[in-house]
Each structure stands twice: as C-alpha cells, then as structure tokens.
Amino acid sequence: MPFIDRPFLLRWLAALSVFGACLVMVPGESHAAPPAFDADLLKPLAGDDFDAKVSTIRKLGTLASPESFAILNAMNEDKLDATPEGRLLIVDDSGKARDPVTGETLELPDGTDSIIINNPLRSEIERALAGLRLFSEDPKVRRQAAEEIQQNPNPDQRPLLARALEQEKEVDIKTRLEMALATVDLKSPDPAVRIQAVRTLAGTTNASLRPVLAALLIKSADGTYPEPDADVRSAITETLRQIDRRLAMMEWVGNLFYGASLASVLLLTALGLAITFGLMGIINMAHGELLMIGAYATYMVQLGFRHFLPAWLDWYVIAAIPVAFAVTAVVGMILERSVIRWLYGRPLETLLATWGISLILMQSVRSLFGAQNVEVSNPTWMSGGFTVLGGLVLEYNRLAIIAFALFVVFLVWLLLNRTRLGLFVRAVTQNRRMADCVGVPTGRVDMLTFGLGSGIAGLGGVALSQLGNVGPDLGQNFIVDSFMVVVLGGVGQLAGTIIAALGLGEMSKFLEPSAGPVMAKIMILVLIVLFIQKRPQGLFALKGRSVE
C-alpha cells in the first residue's frame, strides 16, 4: 500500500468540500428557494367570501413569519391590493408593489383595487397581528401582544402561544404568556386541560378575567352551568378566592403608594407654612399662591430649555429647583418687609391682608400667562413606571417626588439644627423677647424665615407641576390641607408636620374608594377637629417659656 501524505489528503478533502458547496450555491431550477406562501392560501383574501377571509387571516396568524406579518399589516393599513387576476400585492408608500408569494418587486399594474375590510375583519386582523407580535425583538411589543391575546383569546393561536412561551426569556412576559395560554385553554373540550388553565389563572392580577371565570359559575334558568364539569367549577371557585386576595393586596399596596405620594405633596406644601406659622404666628393665606409661583417658575425654565437648550431638555427640572426656590423666597421676603411686618400680633388683619395678596398674585398670573392652564411635561426619566404585583404601576414621577420631599425635609432639618440661622429661628420660636434681649436680630430672622418658608413652597410648586397642569388656581386646592397638616402636627414642629402629612395622605387614599373624595375630606376634617379638642397643641407640643 503506497504511503499517503496525511496533510495533503486533508487539503484535498477541504478543496473538494468547498467545490461541492459552490455547486450547491450555483443558481438553478432544481435549487430555487420555495415561495414563502402558496398562492392558493392567499387567494380568498381577494374574494368576497367573508368566512373564507376570516379563515385565511387566522391561518396567517398562526404562521410566525415576517411575510405573514407583512401581509396582515398591509391589509390592516389598506395597502394590500389585488389585480384583476386575483394576484395580491403589497404596496409601499412610494407606489412600488411586492408580490408576497414570489418576493418580486414591480411597478403597480393597472386595474388593481385595494382590498376593503370591515370592522369584523379588522378585529380578526388585529387579533392575528397580536399573535405574530409575540415574536418581536422588542420586549414591550411582546408584552403588549400577550396582554391583547389574554383579553381576546383565540383557540387557533394556541400553537403560536406555546411556541412563543417556549422561546421567551423575559420572566414578566413569560408569566403573561402563561396567563394568555391558560385563557385560551379555558375553551378546551378536555376538562383536565380546563382545570389546569383555571389553576394557572389563580396567579393573575388582571381584574378583567374575574368576571369571565365568575360567569362560568352562574346557573341558568334550566339549572345548568356554562361550565358542565363539577371539578372545573370547584377549581374556579378556589381560583376566584385567590384572585380576590391578590386584587385586594394590590389595591392596598396601591393605596399605600398613592397615599405616600399625596403625603409628600402635602409635606412640601405644609413645611414652609409650618415654619412661618410656627415662628411668627402668621396665618398666610397667600401660601398657596407661592406654590403656584413655583410651578410657573418651573414652566418658564422649561420654556427656556426648550428654546435655548433643547438637547438638555430632560434636565430642566433640576435647574427649576433653585430657580423656583429663589423666586418664591424673594417674593416672600418682599411681602414680609412691605406688608406682614406691620401686622404682627394682629391675626385678623394679617389673614385679610394675605388673602388680598393671594387675589393680587392670582390676577397677576392670569394677566401674564392667561387664565388657561399651561402644560409642564415630565422629562423622559420621570415618565412611565414599573409594574409590581403583576398589575400595579408605580409611576416614576411620583417616586421622584417622594424622594425629593424626603430630601427637602433632610435639608430643612440640617438648616434648623446645624446652622446659625437655624439656632436663631429656634430661639425666636421658643422665646422672642429673650432672643431679642441677647442680641438676636429678630427682624432679620423674621424676614429670612419667611423667605425660607416661601422658598420651600416654591419647591412644592415644582413637585406639583410634575403631577398635572399648572394654572392660576393651583394653590387654592392645597391651602386648607396645608393648614390641617400644620395644626395636627403641632405648630412649628418639623416631626409633627411629617407625621401629620403622612397620616392625612394615607387616610385620604384609603377612605376615597369607599366614601368618595368629598366625603373623605369631610371625615378627615371631623377627625382632626375631635383630635384638637382633646389635644389643642397637636401631636407635638411646642416647648419654651413663651408657651407657658
């Protein structure tokens, strides 16, 4: 046997394999790629038979291919045309046509007509498209598609759902696909499959599924049930109990979150009022208008960024914080120097004067910006939210406001307890005459403290601008609640203000679902009046010789 060089043999085999691959790649009639679709499959779309069209749409919805999605999407957008011979063409915006069967691109032939669809067909197309979107590369598209199928189950899409569930990697989307698959399996003729579907739905937080399950347990006039199997009905009963528990938990957590969000807004609106009211005893009815000025300052900063710094528009809120604080602080100090300083010790005159100032400020804003509300949009990093418990959305803007309120409280605490101004403020609050005797400039402290309280109100306006539209009457909705927080927490007490704001916010959100917003506010007011009757000093009593 002759000696064979192994490297030479390996090179020869490699060259042979490359040559064979080239032969395979040579275009020829026997190696042509098969068409994406059979023309007979698409032919009913160009006809007049409604049932045949529905059947074809459902078949296309079970094919997880880009061409099936393109055909259904073109049909949904009125861009699917048919030639007189029944050939279907997808027309693009430039007027070019593409044959989905052969993939050929051509000029749009004469005599083609757009395929007209009615509302029932459009619903079928949307349902089929939702199934095809399960294979999108965008997780948001897949999540939305799973939700749409869960709301409108179609047994024909079960293989598509099973295939999507098998290849899905996102845990959240996988859970939604399992729920959608279980919703489809509720229509299965096999009782065992229906029982498994019902048990799977026990983990859902979709409230719209509850009446679907509950309807299966309603006995008809002839004594029969929509669900004939007793074991399935027993599983449905247990599933409904679990769904009710989960929905109750989600509602409780939601009320807790929105109560904390309302409490943060109340805290920001009442914090400055607690400082000014606690130090000087001034019933400032214009405090709400200071909130409004802070919100309009935020609006002006947004306009400035939009015109001069559009690339930095997402960060206008950060720049609006010091601007709103400075503007409202200056307004507050001007009010204190010009009007309020002459009314110390005269509460009725102060109340009337500050109420008149509030009317002047509101009318001034109406003259400058108009009586209509202006829109302050959330930056992109404060838009949207994330989902917890399967269905509760925690908005980013509310989370940001809660964190911002806590940060402001921390800064105020540092100011009052770690600075010279804070020492003067506490001294004047506890005993004004003694502080004056030892050299504390009480007049300047009054001005700076009123400016501080007004500036904090401006920060509250920044927060409020991120929750809704800004208008001249913005502050009127919070002035009464702010005074309730101050009185309940204890005049001049930072800790009392925090606890009172949290308590009022949570009570409002837990009472509103059952009593309504108006009755809930009345009930809270009655509770506060009863509490003040027993403890006039509020939650935390003010300490000092002047109190005695």
C-alpha positions in Angstrom: 0.0 0.0 0.0 1.6 3.3 -1.1 2.3 5.9 1.5 -0.2 8.7 1.6 0.7 12.2 3.0 -2.0 13.0 5.6 -1.7 16.9 5.3 -2.0 16.5 1.5 -5.1 14.3 2.0 -6.7 16.8 4.3 -6.1 19.7 1.9 -7.6 17.7 -0.9 -10.7 16.9 1.1 -11.2 20.5 2.1 -10.9 21.7 -1.5 -13.4 19.0 -2.5 -15.9 20.2 0.1 -15.6 23.8 -1.0 -16.1 22.8 -4.6 -19.3 20.9 -3.6 -20.6 23.8 -1.7 -20.1 26.1 -4.7 -22.0 23.6 -6.8 -24.9 23.7 -4.4 -24.9 27.5 -4.4 -25.0 27.7 -8.2 -28.5 29.0 -9.1 -30.5 26.6 -11.0 -34.0 25.5 -11.4 -33.7 22.5 -9.1 -32.2 24.6 -6.2 -34.6 27.6 -6.3 -36.0 28.7 -2.9 -39.6 27.7 -2.4 -42.1 30.5 -2.3 -42.9 32.0 1.1 -46.6 31.2 0.6 -48.8 29.2 -1.6 -50.9 31.4 -3.8 -54.0 29.3 -3.1 -53.7 30.2 0.6 -53.9 33.9 -0.1 -56.5 33.8 -2.9 -59.5 34.1 -0.5 -58.3 37.5 0.6 -59.2 38.9 -2.8 -62.6 37.2 -2.9 -66.0 38.1 -1.4 -66.5 35.2 0.9 -66.3 36.6 4.4 -65.8 33.2 6.2 -63.0 32.3 3.8 -61.3 35.6 4.5 -61.6 35.0 8.3 -60.2 31.5 7.9 -57.2 32.8 5.8 -56.5 35.6 8.3 -56.5 33.1 11.2 -54.2 30.7 9.2 -51.8 33.6 8.6 -51.9 34.5 12.3 -50.6 31.0 13.1 -47.5 31.4 10.9 -44.7 33.0 12.8 -43.0 34.5 9.7 -42.2 38.1 8.6 -44.2 37.6 5.4 -47.4 36.7 7.2 -47.0 39.8 9.4 -46.3 41.9 6.4 -49.5 40.7 4.6 -51.7 41.2 7.6 -50.2 44.6 8.5 -50.6 45.8 4.9 -54.2 44.6 4.9 -54.9 46.4 8.2 -53.4 49.6 6.7 -55.3 49.3 3.4 -52.0 48.7 1.5 -52.9 45.2 0.2 -54.1 45.4 -3.5 -55.4 42.7 -5.8 -55.0 42.5 -9.6 -58.0 41.5 -11.8 -56.4 38.0 -11.9 -56.5 37.8 -8.1 -52.8 38.3 -7.5 -52.1 40.0 -4.2 -49.6 42.8 -4.0 -48.2 44.8 -1.0 -48.0 48.5 -1.9 -45.4 50.7 -0.2 -45.5 54.5 0.3 -43.6 55.1 -2.9 -46.1 53.2 -5.1 -44.0 50.2 -5.6 -45.6 46.8 -5.3 -44.2 43.5 -4.0 -45.6 40.0 -4.5 -45.6 38.2 -1.1 -45.7 34.8 -2.9 -42.7 35.2 -5.1 -41.0 38.2 -3.4 -40.8 40.0 -6.8 -40.9 43.8 -6.7 -42.6 45.5 -9.6 -44.5 48.6 -10.7 -48.1 48.7 -9.6 -50.1 47.2 -12.5 -53.2 48.9 -13.9 -56.6 47.8 -12.7 -55.5 46.9 -9.2 -58.0 47.5 -6.4 -57.4 47.9 -2.7 -58.8 45.1 -0.6 -61.6 46.6 1.5 -62.1 45.3 5.1 -64.9 45.9 7.5 -64.8 46.2 11.3 -65.2 42.4 12.0 -62.3 41.6 9.6 -60.2 44.4 11.2 -60.8 42.8 14.6 -59.6 39.4 13.3 -56.6 41.1 11.7 -55.7 42.8 15.0 -56.0 39.6 16.9 -53.8 37.7 14.3 -51.2 40.5 14.4 -51.1 40.3 18.2 -50.1 36.7 17.9 -47.4 37.5 15.4 -46.1 40.3 17.6 -45.2 37.6 20.2 -42.0 37.0 18.2 -41.0 40.7 18.0 -37.5 41.6 19.1 -38.9 44.4 21.3 -39.9 43.2 24.8 -42.5 45.9 25.0 -44.2 44.8 21.8 -44.2 41.1 23.0 -45.7 42.1 26.4 -48.5 44.1 24.8 -49.2 41.3 22.4 -49.6 38.8 25.3 -52.0 41.2 27.1 -54.1 41.6 23.9 -54.4 37.8 23.4 -55.3 37.4 27.1 -58.1 39.8 26.6 -59.3 38.3 23.3 -58.4 34.6 23.4 -58.4 32.6 20.2 -58.0 28.8 20.3 -56.4 28.9 16.9 -53.5 30.8 18.4 -52.6 28.1 21.0 -49.7 26.6 19.0 -48.4 30.1 18.4 -48.6 30.9 22.2 -46.9 27.6 23.1 -44.1 28.3 20.7 -43.7 31.8 22.0 -43.7 30.6 25.6 -41.0 28.0 24.8 -38.6 30.6 23.5 -39.4 33.5 25.7 -36.6 34.6 28.1 -38.2 37.6 29.9 -39.8 36.4 33.2 -42.5 39.1 33.1 -43.5 38.3 29.5 -43.3 34.6 30.2 -45.8 34.9 33.0 -48.2 36.9 30.8 -47.8 34.2 28.1 -48.7 31.5 30.6 -51.8 33.5 31.5 -52.8 34.0 27.9 -52.3 30.3 27.2 -54.5 29.4 30.2 -57.2 31.8 29.0 -57.2 30.0 25.6 -57.3 26.6 27.3 -60.5 27.6 29.1 -62.2 26.8 25.9 -60.7 23.3 25.6 -63.1 20.4 25.4 -60.9 18.4 27.8 -61.9 19.0 31.5 -58.4 18.3 32.7 -56.9 21.0 30.4 -59.6 23.4 31.7 -58.8 22.6 35.3 -55.1 23.2 34.7 -55.9 26.5 33.0 -58.1 27.6 35.9 -55.3 26.8 38.4 -52.8 28.8 36.3 -55.1 31.8 36.3 -55.1 31.8 40.1 -51.9 33.8 39.9 -53.3 36.6 37.7 -54.0 40.2 38.8 -56.0 41.0 35.7 -59.3 42.1 37.1 -61.0 41.7 33.7 -60.5 37.9 34.0 -62.5 37.7 37.1 -66.0 38.2 35.5 -65.0 35.7 32.8 -64.4 33.0 35.4 -67.4 34.1 37.6 -69.7 33.8 34.6 -68.9 30.1 34.3 -70.5 29.5 37.8 -73.8 31.3 37.1 -76.6 28.8 36.9 -79.1 29.3 34.1 -82.9 29.0 34.3 -82.9 25.3 33.4 -80.4 24.5 36.2 -77.3 24.0 34.1 -74.0 25.8 34.3 -71.9 27.2 31.4 -69.1 25.0 32.8 -70.6 21.5 32.9 -67.8 19.8 34.9 -68.2 20.0 38.7 -64.4 19.6 39.3 -63.7 22.5 37.0 -66.3 24.6 38.8 -64.7 23.7 42.1 -61.3 24.8 40.8 -62.9 28.1 39.5 -64.3 28.8 43.0 -60.9 28.4 44.6 -59.2 30.4 41.8 -61.7 33.3 42.3 -60.8 33.4 46.1 -57.1 33.6 45.2 -57.7 36.3 42.6 -59.8 38.3 45.1 -57.0 38.1 47.7 -54.4 39.2 45.2 -56.5 42.1 43.9 -57.2 43.2 47.5 -53.5 43.1 48.2 -52.7 45.1 45.0 -55.4 47.7 45.9 -53.9 48.0 49.4 -50.4 48.5 48.2 -51.6 50.9 45.5 -53.4 53.0 48.2 -50.3 52.9 50.3 -48.2 54.2 47.4 -50.6 56.9 46.3 -51.1 57.9 49.9 -47.3 58.3 50.3 -47.3 60.3 47.1 -50.1 62.6 48.3 -48.3 62.9 51.7 -45.1 64.0 50.0 -47.0 66.8 48.2 -48.8 67.8 51.5 -45.4 67.8 53.2 -43.8 70.1 50.7 -46.8 72.5 50.8 -47.1 72.5 54.6 -43.4 72.5 55.5 -42.9 76.2 54.7 -46.2 77.1 56.3 -45.2 75.2 59.5 -42.0 77.3 59.7 -43.7 80.7 59.1 -46.8 80.0 61.2 -44.7 78.4 64.0 -42.2 81.3 64.2 -44.4 84.3 63.7 -47.9 83.2 64.1 -48.8 84.5 60.7 -51.8 82.9 59.0 -50.6 83.3 55.5 -53.5 82.8 53.1 -51.2 83.6 50.2 -49.1 80.4 50.8 -51.0 78.6 48.1 -50.1 81.3 45.6 -46.4 80.9 46.4 -46.8 77.2 45.4 -48.4 78.5 42.1 -45.5 80.9 41.5 -43.0 78.0 42.0 -44.9 75.9 39.4 -45.0 78.8 36.9 -41.2 79.3 37.5 -40.8 75.6 36.5 -42.9 76.3 33.4 -40.7 79.3 32.5 -37.5 77.2 33.0 -39.0 74.5 30.7 -39.7 77.1 28.0 -36.1 78.4 28.3 -34.6 75.0 27.9 -36.9 74.2 25.0 -35.8 77.3 23.1 -32.2 77.7 24.0 -31.0 74.2 25.3 -33.2 71.6 23.6 -30.5 68.9 23.9 -30.7 69.3 27.7 -34.5 69.5 28.0 -34.7 66.3 30.1 -32.8 68.1 32.9 -34.9 71.3 33.1 -36.5 70.1 36.4 -33.1 70.1 38.1 -32.5 73.7 37.0 -36.0 74.6 38.0 -35.5 73.7 41.7 -33.1 76.5 42.6 -34.9 78.9 40.3 -38.3 78.3 41.9 -36.8 78.4 45.4 -35.0 81.8 44.7 -38.1 83.4 43.0 -40.6 82.4 45.7 -38.1 83.3 48.5 -37.6 86.8 47.1 -41.4 87.2 46.8 -41.9 86.0 50.4 -39.2 88.4 51.7 -40.8 91.3 49.8 -44.2 90.5 51.3 -42.8 90.3 54.8 -40.9 93.6 54.5 -43.7 95.5 52.8 -46.9 94.2 54.4 -46.6 91.5 57.0 -44.1 93.1 59.3 -46.6 95.8 60.2 -49.3 93.3 61.2 -47.5 91.2 63.8 -49.8 90.4 66.7 -52.9 91.2 64.7 -54.1 87.9 63.3 -57.4 89.0 61.8 -55.8 91.9 59.9 -53.0 89.5 58.8 -55.5 87.0 57.5 -57.4 89.6 55.5 -54.2 91.2 54.1 -52.7 87.9 53.0 -56.0 86.8 51.4 -55.9 90.1 49.4 -52.3 89.4 48.4 -53.4 86.0 47.2 -56.0 87.5 45.0 -53.5 90.0 43.6 -51.0 87.3 42.8 -53.6 85.1 41.1 -54.8 88.0 38.9 -51.2 89.0 38.1 -50.5 85.4 36.8 -53.8 85.5 34.8 -52.6 88.7 33.2 -49.2 87.4 32.4 -49.9 83.8 31.4 -53.7 83.7 30.7 -56.5 82.0 32.6 -55.9 78.7 30.9 -53.7 76.0 32.4 -50.2 75.6 31.0 -48.6 72.2 30.4 -45.4 71.2 32.2 -44.3 67.9 30.8 -42.3 65.2 32.6 -38.8 64.6 31.5 -38.2 61.2 29.9 -36.5 59.8 33.0 -39.6 60.7 35.1 -42.1 59.3 32.5 -43.6 55.8 32.8 -43.2 53.5 35.7 -42.6 49.9 36.6 -45.1 47.1 37.4 -45.3 45.3 40.8 -47.6 42.5 41.9 -48.5 41.8 38.3 -50.6 44.9 37.6 -49.8 47.9 39.9 -47.8 50.6 38.1 -45.6 52.8 40.3 -45.0 56.0 38.3 -41.5 57.3 38.2 -42.7 60.9 38.7 -44.4 60.1 42.0 -41.4 58.1 43.2 -39.2 61.1 42.4 -41.5 63.4 44.3 -41.4 61.2 47.4 -37.6 61.1 47.3 -37.5 64.8 46.7 -39.8 65.6 49.7 -37.6 63.5 52.0 -34.5 65.3 50.7 -36.1 68.7 51.3 -37.1 67.6 54.9 -33.5 66.5 55.5 -32.1 69.8 54.3 -34.6 71.8 56.4 -33.6 69.7 59.4 -29.9 70.4 58.8 -30.7 74.1 58.4 -32.7 74.3 61.7 -30.3 72.2 63.8 -26.8 72.7 62.3 -26.7 76.4 61.2 -26.5 79.8 62.9 -29.8 80.8 61.2 -31.5 77.7 62.5 -30.3 78.5 66.0 -31.8 82.0 65.7 -35.0 80.6 64.3 -35.4 78.1 67.2 -34.6 80.8 69.7 -37.1 83.3 68.4 -39.7 80.5 68.1 -39.3 79.5 71.8 -39.0 83.0 73.3 -38.9 86.0 71.0 -38.4 88.6 73.8 -35.5 86.8 75.4 -33.8 86.2 72.0 -34.2 89.9 71.2 -32.6 90.8 74.6 -29.5 88.6 73.9 -28.9 90.3 70.5 -30.7 88.1 68.1 -31.8 90.3 65.1 -35.4 89.2 65.3 -36.5 91.4 62.4 -33.9 90.0 60.0 -34.7 86.5 61.3 -38.4 87.1 60.6 -37.6 88.2 57.0 -35.2 85.3 56.3 -37.5 82.7 57.9 -40.5 83.9 55.9 -38.3 83.8 52.8 -37.3 80.2 53.7 -40.9 79.1 54.1 -41.8 80.8 50.9 -38.9 79.1 49.1 -40.0 75.7 50.3 -43.5 76.4 49.0 -41.8 77.1 45.6 -40.2 73.7 45.8 -43.7 72.3 46.4 -44.8 74.0 43.2 -42.0 72.3 41.3 -43.3 68.9 42.6 -46.9 69.8 41.8 -46.0 70.8 38.2 -44.9 67.2 37.6 -48.3 65.7 38.6 -50.6 67.8 36.4 -51.2 71.0 34.6 -50.3 74.4 36.1 -52.9 77.1 36.5 -53.6 80.3 38.5 -55.8 78.3 40.9 -53.3 75.6 41.6 -52.5 76.7 45.2 -56.1 77.0 46.3 -56.5 73.2 46.3 -53.8 72.7 48.9 -54.0 75.7 51.3 -56.7 74.1 53.5 -54.9 70.8 53.6 -51.7 72.5 54.5 -53.2 74.2 57.5 -54.7 70.9 58.6 -51.3 69.3 58.5 -49.7 72.2 60.5 -52.4 72.2 63.1 -52.5 68.5 63.5 -48.7 68.0 63.7 -48.1 70.9 66.1 -47.3 74.5 65.3 -43.6 74.8 64.4 -42.8 71.1 64.8 -40.9 69.5 61.9 -41.5 65.9 63.1 -45.2 66.6 63.7 -45.6 68.1 60.2 -44.0 64.9 58.6 -46.2 62.5 60.6 -49.4 64.6 60.0 -48.8 64.8 56.3 -48.2 61.1 56.1 -51.3 60.3 58.1 -53.6 62.6 56.2 -52.3 61.4 52.8 -52.7 57.7 53.7 -56.2 58.3 55.3 -57.4 60.2 52.2 -56.4 57.4 49.8 -57.8 54.7 51.9 -61.1 56.5 52.5 -61.7 57.8 49.0 -62.5 54.4 47.3 -65.4 53.8 49.7 -66.6 57.3 50.7 -65.6 59.4 47.7 -63.1 62.3 47.7 -65.5 64.9 49.1 -66.9 62.8 51.9 -63.4 61.5 52.7 -62.1 65.1 53.2 -65.1 65.9 55.4 -64.5 62.8 57.6 -60.8 63.7 57.9 -61.7 67.3 58.9 -64.2 66.0 61.6 -61.5 63.6 63.0 -59.0 66.5 63.2 -61.5 68.7 65.0 -62.2 66.0 67.5 -58.4 65.4 68.0 -57.7 69.1 68.5 -60.5 69.2 71.1 -58.6 66.6 73.2 -55.1 67.8 72.3 -55.0 71.5 71.3 -51.2 71.6 70.9 -51.3 68.9 68.2 -49.2 65.8 68.0 -46.1 67.5 69.3 -46.3 70.4 71.8 -44.1 73.5 71.3 -41.6 73.9 74.1 -40.4 77.2 75.6 -41.2 79.8 78.2 -43.4 81.7 75.8 -45.7 78.7 75.6 -46.1 78.7 79.4 
